[in-house]
Amino acid sequence: MAAMDAKPGPAAGNLPEYTVGELSNRLKRTVEDAFALVRVRGEISGFKRAASGHLYLALKDEDAVLDAVCWKGTAAKFALKPEDGMEVICTGKLTTYPGRSKYQMVIERMELAGVGALMALLEQRKQKLAAEGLFAAERKRPIPYLPEVIGVVTSPTGAVIRDILHRLRERFPRHVLVWPVLVQGESAAAQVAAAIEGFNNIQPGGAVPRPDLLIVARGGGSLEDLWAFNEEVVVRAAAASAIPLISAVGHETDTTLIDFVSDRRAPTPTAAAEMAVPVRLDLIDQVGAFDRRQTQAIGRLMAEQKKHLGALARGLRDPRELLAQAQQHFDDSSERLKRGLQACVTLKQSQLNASAGGLRPRDLERELMRQKQVLADFAKALEREWDRRLQDAKRALQQRAKLLETLSYRSVLGRGYAVVRDAAGQPVTSMAAATPGLAVAIEFADGRRDAVLGGTAKAKAAAPRPLKEQGTLL
């Protein structure tokens, strides 16, 4: 009865029953429909790039925190590189993540919170790199006057590469190597830096020619579009380049950090091509002008020298006249010499005849014998004098040899003494020079021994022994 008197509770079928997955899906659709496109401003916190390439982060302010995710394909298009502490404005949609019962934002676009913030970040990075000396004027190198090979780092599509190639063909055709890269987006900076390093790693003389000059180029755009050329990785790669580099990023009013570190900055990609090579027709005209000036200068020089030579010739006598005088002097001297020789022969012949006429054969024979005896006596005297001097020299040499033997230290060695020499062959004459461990050579009367000096303990000083009494010598 008591059970029958109880009031019945609310019917269970009045409330719909959901599974967890159904409720999560309805909540997901509700959030996505209500917040299909939102712009959220906040500070990046907990930034992380997954191995898949997706970006995970949180946007926060002083009141709340909003989890956010950015898929790999979208992140690759970002002009800036997200970092913790960066204030940004993100555009996207809100959704839920049923696996953790939380809501999050799917980011489709990210930009810095105002140009002022972006310029502040750029100025901070500029001051940091300038303090390292990367922008110093003394680091900049001259551009080669006429490079054989030019390397271009830019997008393979678009007007930039076409403008550069067209201008090079007009001015002076050169061999051009293009390294295709992205010039906008998150991966653009890494690709540009890798291209600069790749050109520098080409070895001279290989299958691919090494460029003599590099051009890094991109068309104009907003500060965000050109941000890849403000990244440190690009600036440091340009600073480390061993190949001279021209930066041609944006239009004339656009300035990026690579402009400060490059060897030359061009206001446009077309201007970079004009800096890279001279005008071929202008060079041909210039060479022709040089040739004409050289021909005229040589003609003037020859005319002046001819005039100068004529003036000198007028002040000189006729060479034929000088030659005729010399020939006449020679003929006169020859004739006089001939007459002088004949007169000398005649005179000597007369003197010989006169001397021969005054001698008789017997007198001539006696004179000849006398001269032979004089010659023989002189030879004997010369031989005796030679023997005497030889004996005197021999006796003097023997006396000096005996004196040398008497004074030689070798005679002292025979009495029990020895000579100690160091490794250089110099005598060791003092106790201070005889240091322990010194390699020495000891020379005796009959030979030599090598030895090494050792240390000894200090000997006790012996008391002097008294002298024995000696007798008195009378």
Buried (B, 14 or more C-beta within 10 A) or exposed (E): EEEEEEEEEEEEEEEEEEEEEEEBBEBBEEBBEEBEEEEBEBBBEEBEBEEEBBBBBBBBEEEEEBBBBBBEEBBBBBBBBBEEEBBBBBBBBBBBEBEEEEBBBBBBBBBBBEEEBBEEBBEEBBEEBBEEEBBEEEEBEEBBEEBEBBBBBBBEEBEBBEBBBEBBEBBBEBEBBBBBBBBBBBBBBBBBBBBBEEBBEBEEEEEEBBBBBBBBBBBBBEBBBBBBBBBBBBBBBBBEBEBBBBBBBBEEEBBBBBBBBBBBBBBBBBBBBBBBBBEEEEBEEEEEEEEEEEEEEEEEEEEEEEEEEEEEEEEEEEEEEEEEEEEEEEEEEEEEEEEEEEEEEEEEEEEEEEEEEEEEEEEEEEEEEEEEEEEEEEEEEEEEEEEEEEEEEEEEEEEEEEEEEEEEEEEEBEEEEEBBBBEEEEEBEEEEBEEEEBEBBBBEEEEEEEEEBEEEEEEEEEEEEEEEEEEEEE
